[in-house]
Amino acid sequence: MVVKKSGFTLIELIFAIVIIAIAVLSLPVMNQVTARNSEESLVQEAIFAAATQINEATSAHWDDNSIEPTSISLYARVIDLSGACDNNPLSPRYRLLPGHINESLHRRCLDSNTTTAANANTNNNVESLDDKEITTPVSIFTENASAQGYKDDYKYTLDVSPNATFGGTQNSDIKRITATVMDSQNNVVVRLFSYSANIGEVDYYKKEY
């Protein structure tokens, strides 16, 4: 009587050992890839957060003095830094720059007594672009990064530079906004730039509530 017993051949056993070895050796690599992807995702979140800060800054008034001290509308006007506004009250283009449309509710210059961004008529009730500047690094994430399982913590600063160079020429009517994202060692990860111009605002024709 012949008794048959099933089992692994030597070649099958070798293949099984090789497959297990490959799986074991690949685990650290997979962990590294996963950790790297998580960290890259965190960097992307940091960049998006810094971009949001820039967008919020550009929505502020160009300068504290963009609003006329006696104005109740709080619409921004053009500060006459270049002296190109027509300041002759008898002129049909009074308080207009070349290129401005001479119609109501359109862009206007400030009155002739407000010609610089450093005058004494600062409106403290208006949030300007300069108020958005952040010189001390601020953590982008409210919780510590290591507590969240990430490798690093990211911070940003927001710099507002007057007399920015735009198109190769320095221009007093343009401010450059720079958001700098840094890691915990203060190494720069990325810098984002935007510009804001001294062009005033157009009034609303009407408002509905």
Secondary structure, DSSP 8 states (H G I E B T S, - for coil): ---------HHHHHHHHHHHHHHHHHHHHHHHHHHHHHHHHHHHHHHHHHHHHHHHHHTSBS-GGGS-TT-SS----B--SSS-S---TTSTTTT--TT---STTS--B--TT--STTSS---TTS-BTGGG-EEEEEESSSS-TGGGT-S---EEEEEEESS-EETTEE-TTEEEEEEEEE-TT--EEEEEEEEEES------S----
